[in-house]
Amino acid sequence: MDDVASASRRDGAGKRPRLEDVAARVGVSTASVSLVLRGVPGPSERTRQRVLKAAAELGYQVDRTASLLASRRTRLLGVMVDIHSPFHAELVEHLHTAAEEVGYDLVLSTQTRTRDEHTAVETLLAFRSEALILLGPAASGDALAALDRKAPVIAVGRRISDAELDVVRSADDDGVGQVVDHLVELGHRAITYVDGGKGVIATDRRRGYRGAMRRHGLDAHIGVLRGDNTEAAGERAARQLLDGAALPTAIVAFNDQSAIGVLAALSRAGVAVPGEVSVVGYDDDALSRLSCFNLTTVSQNAREQARHAVVAAVERLDEGRTESREVVLAPRLVLRGTTTERV
């Protein structure tokens, strides 16, 4: 039997090793072991190496729950996410990475068709989330401000003009404006927009479309079809266009999911994309990058949004910042295979 196994037997095989066991193995105080394992300066480098070696040999793991209870901190960031949104899923992945880098973890609470935003947020508070990162919240500014008095709120993806809150978003109106500029450069004039429904994000993107069309002198070609953020809405809008007298030469959708619905309906009708109709989405989510879609879209830079959201939470929780802050990132047009010159 090797030395490590012998040591484990002496220290009591089958029992969870304690801080005291590591201290006894090294011959130092438990306070010194605690300092080493928490990465706090003080112990010598030799002591640090011996403590880390002993902890590894014993299989000691820091009892995170006990230490957090002792400090009355949870170091949990609550994240509200729409379970149907591929873009939100990507944001969550980047939020996990950013939170882990600063010693926090995430609690996720989902919105579904049967579980509303209020319920999702109350769950996050019940799990003692220290700050709330809300992805695309629909609540009013007053409601979010009241929530901010319970725990710091960071609204991601949505402009909030009627409350003093931390906001991280991209410039949605500019993003859709870039799409229209691109299509006009390709020679398109009949450019139709599939709307995203109610809410601030949808309002900003719709405004970006209308403003860009007017800027290019295309007021007579402005066309907005009712829609929402789903593939089904995109399919319905495309079918409406197919039933009309003439198809537009380009369709801009509220998001990538809606754009994929447009692509599906056009494909079933035998309409070539981009040969007959160019199609553009928004979000640059994982589906848009698949070769079967290869969708021209707009990137909101999910990684940077996530990083700024976590930074904002840490500044509020650990650095004493009290004033609100808005971070607006520049969106970026991503050219793929669903747009081409107007023939």
Helices and strands as residue ranges (DSSP letters): H 3-10, H 19-26, H 30-37, H 45-58, H 64-71, E 76-82, H 86-101, E 105-111, H 117-126, E 131-135, H 141-148, E 153-156, E 166-170, H 172-185, E 191-194, H 200-215, G 219-221, E 223-225, H 231-242, E 250-253, H 256-268, E 278-280, G 286-289, E 297-299, H 302-318, E 326-329, E 332-334
